[in-house]
Amino acid sequence: MPSEVRHRVATDQAFPLVRLAGVLSRDTAAEMRSALLDVLAGQPEAVVVDVADLNLAEPTAAGALRDLRAETADWPAARLALSDPHDADRWRDTGWPVWPSPPAAFDSLGDPNRDDRLTLALEPAVGAARRSREAITEACDRWDRSDLAGSACIVVTEMVNNVVAHAQTSMVVLVAVRNGGLAVAVRDESSRLPSFTGAPAPTAYGGRGMLLIDTMATRWGSLALPHGKVVWALLGTGKDGDDGTAAQNVR
């Protein structure tokens, strides 16, 4: 068997469908992770992954999917489903629901709610933060989340200004309703992840942007992507990150 993982992404259905083929092993797990993270970085509501043509080099190789699920549990917190018509048991320890076909997986996910998320592409220029604040304020009014608009605007301002000042790449602002609160994220093309070691000294110049995000957010973090990163924050959501879904295996 060729030692590689190939993927195809279809976006003509309710949610993205990723078809994986090849051999999943410790050596090819990074290929699979990159392919799936690239899809998840768009903050879809759900993703279906067809593994009918994916073989495991060893049983423990399936753990790469378990790790990916844990890594993306807080953001984007998409509902994830596997499709395998042959052997659902080999994925049992991943925590992913397993369905016998892509149509069955899509049926289980139901209809998407496309009105509760916002995507805004921006260039690293003066005015980018202002545009993001205007878009978020309008969206919060539409979603009846006006109580979170102020905090969301502070968070997105710091995120966008960090891209303008440091990454200096194109960016995408992503906002979605989440557990009665909001998820706010900014994706850019720099691989440099943010760091936060606590409040800066009163005499320090700068360094307060991440402190503001840390103060406003219930939780926040960053996710390394194949070509950049996402910095995300949850506002007004539960502490435990429970999205109301339960992992299951279905045949």
C-alpha positions as CSV (number, residue, x, y, z in Angstrom):
1,M,0.0,0.0,0.0
2,P,1.3,3.5,-0.9
3,S,2.3,5.3,2.3
4,E,0.3,8.5,1.9
5,V,-3.0,10.1,2.7
6,R,-4.9,11.7,-0.2
7,H,-8.0,13.9,0.3
8,R,-10.8,15.5,-1.7
9,V,-13.1,18.2,-0.3
10,A,-16.7,18.6,-1.6
11,T,-18.6,21.7,-0.6
12,D,-21.8,21.2,-2.6
13,Q,-23.7,19.8,0.3
14,A,-25.0,21.1,3.7
15,F,-21.5,20.8,5.3
16,P,-18.1,20.1,3.9
17,L,-17.4,16.4,3.0
18,V,-13.8,15.3,3.1
19,R,-12.9,12.0,1.5
20,L,-9.7,10.4,2.7
21,A,-7.8,7.6,1.0
22,G,-4.5,5.9,1.4
23,V,-2.7,4.7,4.5
24,L,-3.0,6.5,7.9
25,S,0.2,5.9,10.0
26,R,2.4,7.9,12.3
27,D,4.2,9.2,9.3
28,T,1.1,10.3,7.4
29,A,-0.9,11.6,10.3
30,A,0.4,15.1,9.7
31,E,-0.9,15.1,6.1
32,M,-4.4,14.1,7.4
33,R,-4.3,16.7,10.1
34,S,-3.3,19.5,7.7
35,A,-6.1,18.6,5.3
36,L,-8.8,18.5,8.0
37,L,-7.5,21.7,9.8
38,D,-7.6,23.5,6.5
39,V,-11.3,22.7,6.3
40,L,-12.0,23.4,10.0
41,A,-10.3,26.8,9.8
42,G,-13.3,28.1,7.8
43,Q,-15.4,27.6,11.0
44,P,-18.0,25.2,9.4
45,E,-20.9,24.2,11.6
46,A,-20.1,20.5,10.9
47,V,-17.7,18.3,8.8
48,V,-18.3,14.8,7.5
49,V,-15.2,12.7,6.8
50,D,-15.5,9.6,4.6
51,V,-12.9,7.1,5.6
52,A,-14.1,4.2,3.4
53,D,-10.9,4.2,1.4
54,L,-8.6,4.9,4.4
55,N,-6.5,2.1,5.8
56,L,-4.7,2.0,9.1
57,A,-1.1,1.0,9.1
58,E,-1.5,0.0,12.8
59,P,-4.6,0.2,15.1
60,T,-3.1,3.1,17.1
61,A,-3.0,5.3,14.0
62,A,-6.7,6.1,14.5
63,G,-5.6,8.1,17.5
64,A,-4.7,11.0,15.2
65,L,-8.4,11.6,14.7
66,R,-9.0,11.5,18.5
67,D,-6.2,14.1,18.9
68,L,-7.6,16.3,16.2
69,R,-11.1,16.2,17.9
70,A,-9.6,17.2,21.2
71,E,-7.4,20.0,19.6
72,T,-10.5,21.6,18.0
73,A,-13.0,21.0,20.7
74,D,-13.1,24.7,21.9
75,W,-12.6,26.2,18.4
76,P,-14.1,25.8,15.9
77,A,-16.1,23.2,17.9
78,A,-17.6,21.9,14.7
79,R,-19.8,18.8,14.8
80,L,-17.7,15.9,13.4
81,A,-18.8,12.7,11.8
82,L,-17.1,9.8,10.2
83,S,-18.5,7.6,7.5
84,D,-17.2,4.0,7.2
85,P,-19.3,1.3,5.6
86,H,-16.8,-1.5,6.4
87,D,-15.7,-1.4,10.1
88,A,-16.9,1.2,12.6
89,D,-15.1,-0.5,15.4
90,R,-11.7,0.6,14.2
91,W,-12.7,4.2,14.9
92,R,-14.4,3.5,18.3
93,D,-11.7,5.1,20.4
94,T,-11.5,8.3,18.4
95,G,-14.7,9.7,20.0
96,W,-16.1,10.5,16.6
97,P,-19.7,9.4,15.7
98,V,-19.4,6.8,12.9
99,W,-22.1,6.3,10.3
100,P,-22.3,3.7,7.5
101,S,-22.5,6.3,4.7
102,P,-22.1,10.0,4.0
103,P,-25.9,10.5,3.5
104,A,-26.6,8.9,6.9
105,A,-24.0,11.2,8.5
106,F,-25.6,14.2,6.8
107,D,-29.0,13.1,8.0
108,S,-27.8,12.9,11.5
109,L,-26.4,16.4,11.4
110,G,-29.7,18.0,10.2
111,D,-30.0,21.3,8.4
112,P,-27.3,24.0,8.7
113,N,-28.0,27.3,10.3
114,R,-26.2,29.7,8.0
115,D,-27.5,32.9,9.7
116,D,-25.5,32.6,12.9
117,R,-22.0,33.1,11.6
118,L,-20.0,35.9,9.9
119,T,-16.9,35.8,7.7
120,L,-15.1,39.0,6.8
121,A,-11.9,39.1,4.7
122,L,-9.6,42.0,5.4
123,E,-6.2,43.3,4.4
124,P,-3.6,44.5,7.0
125,A,-4.4,48.1,6.6
126,V,-5.5,51.1,8.6
127,G,-9.2,50.8,9.1
128,A,-9.3,47.0,9.3
129,A,-10.2,46.9,13.0
130,R,-12.9,49.5,12.5
131,R,-14.5,47.4,9.7
132,S,-14.4,44.3,11.9
133,R,-16.1,46.2,14.8
134,E,-18.8,47.5,12.5
135,A,-19.5,44.1,11.1
136,I,-19.6,42.5,14.6
137,T,-21.9,45.2,16.1
138,E,-24.3,44.7,13.2
139,A,-24.2,40.9,13.6
140,C,-24.7,41.0,17.3
141,D,-27.8,43.2,16.8
142,R,-29.1,40.6,14.3
143,W,-28.4,37.7,16.6
144,D,-29.8,39.3,19.7
145,R,-26.4,39.3,21.3
146,S,-26.0,43.0,21.8
147,D,-24.8,42.5,25.4
148,L,-21.7,40.9,24.0
149,A,-21.0,43.4,21.2
150,G,-18.7,45.6,23.3
151,S,-16.5,42.7,24.5
152,A,-16.4,41.2,21.1
153,C,-15.3,44.5,19.5
154,I,-12.5,44.9,22.1
155,V,-11.3,41.3,21.4
156,V,-11.5,41.6,17.6
157,T,-9.7,44.9,17.7
158,E,-6.7,43.4,19.5
159,M,-6.6,40.4,17.2
160,V,-6.9,42.4,14.0
161,N,-4.4,45.0,15.2
162,N,-1.9,42.3,16.0
163,V,-2.1,41.0,12.4
164,V,-1.7,44.6,11.1
165,A,1.3,45.3,13.3
166,H,3.1,41.9,13.3
167,A,1.8,39.3,10.8
168,Q,1.1,41.9,8.1
169,T,-0.8,39.4,6.0
170,S,-4.3,39.1,4.7
171,M,-6.7,37.9,7.3
172,V,-10.2,36.5,7.8
173,V,-12.4,37.5,10.8
174,L,-14.7,34.7,11.8
175,V,-17.6,35.1,14.3
176,A,-20.3,32.6,15.2
177,V,-23.0,32.1,17.9
178,R,-21.9,29.5,20.3
179,N,-23.7,28.2,23.4
180,G,-25.6,31.4,24.0
181,G,-22.4,33.4,23.5
182,L,-20.0,34.2,20.7
183,A,-16.9,32.7,19.2
184,V,-14.6,35.3,17.7
185,A,-11.5,34.4,15.7
186,V,-9.0,35.8,13.2
187,R,-7.1,33.7,10.7
188,D,-3.9,35.0,9.2
189,E,-1.0,33.7,7.1
190,S,1.7,33.9,9.8
191,S,2.9,30.8,11.6
192,R,4.0,32.8,14.7
193,L,1.6,31.9,17.6
194,P,0.8,34.4,20.3
195,S,2.2,34.1,23.8
196,F,0.8,35.4,27.1
197,T,2.7,35.3,30.4
198,G,0.4,37.5,32.4
199,A,0.0,41.3,32.9
200,P,3.0,43.4,31.7
201,A,4.7,45.7,34.2
202,P,3.0,49.1,34.6
203,T,6.0,50.8,32.9
204,A,6.1,48.4,30.0
205,Y,5.5,49.7,26.5
206,G,2.8,47.6,24.8
207,G,2.0,44.0,25.5
208,R,-1.5,44.6,26.8
209,G,-3.4,43.3,23.8
210,M,-3.4,39.7,24.9
211,L,-4.2,40.8,28.5
212,L,-7.4,42.4,27.2
213,I,-8.3,39.3,25.3
214,D,-7.6,37.1,28.4
215,T,-9.7,39.4,30.5
216,M,-12.7,39.5,28.2
217,A,-12.8,35.9,27.1
218,T,-14.2,32.9,28.8
219,R,-11.4,30.9,27.0
220,W,-9.1,31.7,24.2
221,G,-6.3,30.1,22.3
222,S,-4.6,29.6,19.0
223,L,-4.5,26.9,16.4
224,A,-1.6,26.3,14.1
225,L,-2.6,25.7,10.5
226,P,-0.8,24.4,7.4
227,H,-0.4,28.0,6.2
228,G,-0.7,30.3,9.2
229,K,-2.8,30.2,12.3
230,V,-6.1,31.1,13.9
231,V,-6.4,33.0,17.2
232,W,-9.8,32.5,18.8
233,A,-11.8,33.6,21.9
234,L,-15.1,32.5,23.4
235,L,-17.3,35.2,25.0
236,G,-20.2,34.5,27.3
237,T,-20.1,30.7,26.9
238,G,-20.0,27.9,29.4
239,K,-16.7,27.1,31.2
240,D,-16.8,23.4,30.3
241,G,-17.0,23.9,26.5
242,D,-20.0,21.5,26.3
243,D,-21.7,22.0,23.0
244,G,-24.5,19.6,23.8
245,T,-23.3,16.9,21.5
246,A,-22.2,13.4,22.5
247,A,-19.8,11.1,20.8
248,Q,-21.3,7.8,19.6
249,N,-20.7,5.0,17.2
250,V,-23.6,4.1,15.0
251,R,-23.9,1.2,12.6
